[in-house]
Amino acid sequence: MPDFERCPCAGGTLDKLVRPAILSVLAAGPLHGYRLVEKLGSLGVSRGVQPDPTGVYRALRSMQRMRLVAARWDVSGPGPAKHVFRLTPAGKACLRTWVETLTTYRYAIDELLVTARHAPKSAKGSAKKNAKRSARR
């Protein structure tokens, strides 16, 4: 039996949704990086697994270069200074586009699910049925 743990079919590629997830979380207000990672981990798309902070910070840096998020240093609290991230107007527009894109994907995925659920249970079973049909002719 194949190991599906590393297969995209197990949802391992859902991390590709980190950008719209970041935009969605920051739409509620500015957050420092650690708190942002925590909030991302509580989203359903993360399946209860805390995202890799390095990947989140890499995405944030890329999003800063695209001017979707802005960051400032917060030195007001105890402990080391923290980066606080916020959405920019371009980030808000990007989030609106993501909502449209994800809505389109959702309909496409719903359609795919209907097709997949009605697919034969196994290729072997289909082959047997086809063989029986051929034998009757």
Summary of the structure (lengths in Angstrom):
residues: 137
radius of gyration: 21.9
end to end distance: 35.5
largest distance: 82.5
contacts: 320
relative contact order: 0.11
helix: 63%
strand: 10%
